[in-house]
Amino acid sequence: MSRPTPPSYKTRNWPAYNEALKQRGSLTIWFDPDMVWVPPPTGKQGRQPQYSDAAIQTCLTMKVLFGMALRQTTGFVESLLRLVGLDWT
């Protein structure tokens, strides 16, 4: 018994195909402007937290997602925040 021949596809609309390939590399990251980046004071003794849990989780997600070192992640997130126009430290 012979194997069926696989179908062959020919691209007929090259501009749309090229645009679809470019869109695969598109990266969109949303930052909620209402997110609390700096936490409120805890009222306890000792050093107060500098970043909220949501900010830390965001940075660690970017770190794992892109496989970067922590300092690279810090610079990456800072540049994203500057691009978005959010004035978070």
Secondary structure as UniProt FT lines:
FT   HELIX           14..24
FT   TURN            33..34
FT   HELIX           53..66
FT   HELIX           70..84
//
